[in-house]
Amino acid sequence: MESDHGWERDLEVLVFLYWLAHASSYRVVSQTFDIPKTSVHDIVQRVSKAVLGILRKVICFPTGDDLEAVGAGFAQLSGSPAFSRAVGAVDGCHIRMKPPANNSHCYYNRKLFHSIQLQAITDHRGKFLDIFVGYPGSVHDARVLRNSFVYLGSLYPPPGKCIFGDGGYPCLSAPICLITPYREPVQNPVQARFNSKHSCARNIIERAFGMMKTRWRSIFFKALEISPAFVPEVVACCAVLHNLALLNGDIVEAEDEEDHDDDPPEPHNPQARVGDHVRDNLAAAVSAPNICVAALHEHDYL
């Protein structure tokens, strides 16, 4: 990091973290650290770009043994070994922002405030595996997914694995395998049991959003008073720092988890393959007995 004002790198990181933690104006931060307001602006811009420079190292998809560990984690979360095929959960959340000067109506979401969307995929611990941020708040979650790199490039999950999503997403087998719950009312106990296990596993992403929002309350619980073009960069920095905190054992309990409210499903996309058969197979595996009762083998049955 090159600088022309003489501040040490550690001080610049502290200024940036203080600004994130308080979401204060540059003027307030400059008074706190007794440095010029223009220097605060430059520091925030420079450190945020440095944080984004390590994004792909900190937010990345698991491979090999790590992938198997993620599957085992989702099986534990759900309470069913059938869910070891799951290697992620996907969802979106709204990030409040001040209305942009142009096309502000596009950012006005169904929850009646202006926002951009953060789509994320997490593992069983709440660690972000992928983020896609910047779409206006009025855009449907499923459409954000269809325009994301992970969907367009079929980047994740790998063959034979799946990720979980809520009822606002379509159930797919291709171009990515995305498994959603059965629509209510369910038709039988097998579907009800699957939905219950699915919810236990998928809720990890709600907790991940909640942890990040709790850590950076000032950023996420009020409209960001920064340039709309800078909002996605700030949100991405918070996601990187969230992962770094988890990796270093700094875990916070989510005080306010995402207010979960499924979007109504969008019409089916003809270019995608429906994953109902995959979901049915998983549901059958969830309900299949996995314990052999010895007494059943002690007699002959006609």
Summary of the structure (lengths in Angstrom):
residues: 302
radius of gyration: 22.1
end to end distance: 78.7
largest distance: 88.3
contacts: 910
relative contact order: 0.14
helix: 46%
strand: 14%
